[in-house]
Amino acid sequence: MEGYFLQEETIQLKTNISVFGEILADVFPDKTIIGGAPFNVARHLNAFRTHPTIISRIGNDALKKIILDELSSKQLDPIGVQCDPSKPTGQVMVSLEDGQPSYDILDDQAYDHIHAGMTHLAMMVITPEIKYFGTLVQRSLHARLALDTFIHDKPCPTFLDLNLREPWYTPHIIEHSLERCQYAKMNEAELRITAALLQVKGKTNEALAQAIQAQFSLSQIIVTCGDDGSWVIDNKGILTKQKAFRPSVFVDAVGAGDAFASVYLLGILYEWPIEKTLARANQFASAICGIHGAAPESLSFYDQFLIEWNL
């Protein structure tokens, strides 16, 4: 079989949330940080005392040891991480303008070749309660086949974090993703892009979201609005809104969406009311905007939330 696991396991592993997708290096002008939305979400979930596992693929290159060390330091289990013998570990060139990030995502990376057979073997020993996935990893056929395996093995609720990155999405990818999930998170721009590509009609963002929710029978569609907070439409058509939290100091918005997603997943896992889940997700995303990059260097950053939320 092409590639190999970074860790061989034969025991059954009980895990709260499994995430599927890219582990990569975010290359900033001044430093390189291990990231990727699935990795960021798993890192937050682990700090919030759940038991995430990640299905991904990295290269057999210099970044491999850095990622292994990062997984170890964050106490993340590498059980589902594959190693590609020839493709490089993914890289994204990140630039910032007024704190807002833009991304140059390199093509044909190791995570584009996540292996379906190896994914099945990993899922044989993982028992998740929720599954998380995005769209970037679906730009290649190899990874789409592996995602099919991830979704269909050990069925449980699925959470889609749309994360549209040009030019790496198509109407088919968006539609196929919405067909596979119960919970769909997107920002306002992604909502309008999705509605346009799928030819969904509506005069307001709320009307567009309600039409998408109905078309795909979603349990919830979750929309983030930056400084204007976030809102949810559920399968009864009920709209719930929450105001944003304002960071005391704004550094950058890198990883704010991943931070929001991780806490929203906690809300689903622990069955928090939607209002509470939105408020806590907004609160944590705001806190991440007060630091450089997608995640804090010290786990002490999470202490106030662990105490306040009784985790």
N, C-alpha and C positions, 0 to 999 in steps of 0.2 A: 504494500500500500504506500502511495506517495506521501512522504512526510512522516512525522512521528509526534507523539505526545511529549510534552515537557515533563510529565509525571505519569507514571503508570499506576492505575488504581483498579482494584478488583472488588472493593467493598461497596455497598450501597451508601450513598451520601444523601442525607436529608438536607435540602436547601430551601430557603424561603423563596428566592427569586433568581432565575437564570437569565442572563443577558447574552445576546448574540450580536456580534459585529466586530468593528475595528478596534484593535489596539495599535496605536501609532505614535510617532514622535511629532509633537507640535514644535516647529522650529521658529522661535521668536527672534527678533533682531539681536537680542543680547544673550539668549540661552535656549536650550532645548529641554522640553518637558514632555514626559510620557502622558498621552491623552487618548482622545477618541471618545465620543459620547458614551458608548457602552462601558468603557473602562472607567470614565469619570463617575457614571451612575453606580457601578459596582463598588468603587472606592468609597463613595458617600454611604451607600447602604451598609457596607462593612463597618464603617465608623459609627453608624447608627445601630450597631449590634444585631443586625440580621446576618444571614449566611448566604451571600450571593456567590454564584459561580458564573464564569464567563466562557463562552465558546468563541474562539478567535484563532488567528493564525499569524505568526510572525516569521521573520527570516532568520536564516542561520548566519548572522552577520554581527557587526559590532554592537548594534542596538539590542541584540538578544540578551546579553548579560545585563544591560541597564534595565531592561524590562523585567527580567527575572529578579533582579535585586529590588525593583520597585514593587513587584508582586509580593515578595517576601517581607519587605519592610512594612507594607500595608496589610500583611497577613491575609492576602487573597490567595485562594487555592488555585493552582494552575492546571487543575485536572482536565479542563476542556480546551487548553491552549495548545494548538498544533504548531509544529516547526516545519517550514518549507525549505527544501534543500537548495532551491535556486532563486526564488523570488525574494526581493528585499522587504524588510520591515517597512510598513507604511510610514510616509512622511507627509506633513502638511506645513507649508510655508505661511506663517501668520504675520500679518501687518496690522497695526493699530492706527486709527485716526480718531482723535477726540475720545479715546477709550473704547471705540466700537471696532470689533475685529473684522478683518476680511481674510479669506483663506484661498490658497493655491494648493489644491489637493492633487498630489502626484498619482499617475495612472499605473495600472498593472502591478499592484503591490501584493504582499503575501496574503493580506486579508481578503483580496479578491479571489483567492484560491482555497478558501475554507472547504475542506473535503467532506462530502456528504456521508461517506462510510465511516469516517472517523468521528463525525458529529453523532452518528447513530450509536457508536460504541460509547461515547461520553454520556449520551442520554440514557444509556442502559444503567448507569450507576448514579444518575442524578434524579432526584424526585422534587421538582419545583412546585410551588404553589401559584406562582405568577411567572410569566415569561415576558421579556422586554426585547424589542428589536427596532431598527430604524430603516432608513432607505438607502443611505450611502453604500452600504455593503451589498446592496442588490444590483449594483451596476454591472456585475459579471454573472455569467451563467453558472459557473462553479459555485459561487456563494449563494445564488438563488436556490439551487438544488439543495445545498446544505441547510438553508433556511427552511425549506419545505420539510426536511427531516426534523429540524429543531421544533417546528410548530406542531407536527403531527405525532411525534413521540411524546408519551406522557402528557396527554391533553390537559390543559388548565387555562385559566383566563390569560389573555395576552394584551400587552400594552404597546402601542405603536407610538414612537417619538418620531414625527415626520422628518424633521431636520433636513429640509431640502437645500442642497448645495449644487449650484450650477457648475457644469452642465450635466450633473450626474443623476438626473431623474427623468422619467418619462410618464405620460399618462397611464401606461400599463403598470409601471411600478407602483404608482400611487393607488390605483384602483385595486391591484392585487393585494397591496398592504392593508387597505381598509377592509377588504373581504376577510382578512385573517385575524382581525383584532376585535376585542370588545371595548377597549379604551383607546382613544386616539387623541394625542396631544399635538398641537401646532401653534405657531404664532399667527397674528392677524395677516401678515403678508402671505404666509403659507396657506392660510385658509382661502384667501382670494385666488392664489395660484391654483390651488386644488379645484376650487369651484369653476374657474375658467377652463382648465384642462379637461374636467369631467362634464363640462357644459351644464353645471348646476345653476339654477336661477334663484335670485333673491335680491331684494332692494337694500338690505342691511347685512352686516356681518352675522348678526344673530339669525337672520332668516336663511343665510347660506349654510350656517352650521346646522340648523335644524333640518334643512333639506338633506345634507350629507348624512346626518345622524339617522334620519328615516330611511334613506336609500340603502345604507349598509347595516341597518339594525344594530347600531352601536349602543352599548350600555351608557357610555358617556363620551362626549366630545369636549375636549378641554382646550381653551384658547388663552394664550398668554398675550399681554398687551403692554409689556414694558412698564413705563411709568404709570400707566392706567390700570395696573393690576391684572386680573385674570377672571375668567368666567367659565361656567360649565353648563351644557345642556344635556339632560339625561334622557333616558328612553321613555319618559312620560312627558317630554317636552318642557320640563321645568327648567327655568334659567336661574342660575345662582351666580352672583357676582361678589368679588372681593377687591378692595382697594390694595394698591401696592404699598410696601414698606419702603421708606426712604433710607438708604444707607447714610450713616453719619459722614463717611468719606467715600466718594466714588473714585475707584481706580480704573477698572475696566469691566466690560460685560462678558468677558470670556467665561464660558461654562455656566452662565446663569440659567440657561434652559435645562442643562443637565442637572443642576442643583434642584430646580423646580421639579423635574421629573422624578428624581430620587425620593423626594419627600412625598410627592403624590403617590408613588408606589407604596410607601409606608402607610399612607392613608387607606389604600385599597387593602393592603395586607392586614391591617389592624381594625378595619371597618370603622374608621373615623367618619363622622358626618361630612358631607361635601364642604360646608362652610368652614369647618375646622381644617380640613385638608388643604383647601385653597389658601387660607390664612397662613398656615405653617409653611406651605410651599413658597408663597410669596416672601415670607420672612427669611427663609433660608437662602433663596435666590438673591435677595437684597444683600444679605451678609457676604455672599460670595463676590458681589460687585465691589465690595470694600477691600478686596485683596487682589494681588497680581496673579492672573492665571485662573485656572478652572477649579483648583482645590487648594486648601491650606497645607502648609508643610507640617504643622503640628496637629496631632489629634486633640489637643486641648481646645482647639477651635470649636469642637463639637460639644464640649461639656455643658454649656449653657442650654443647648437644645435638649440634650439627654436629660438634664434635670427638669427643665420646664415642661417637657413633653412626657416625662415619667417613662423613659425607655430603658 
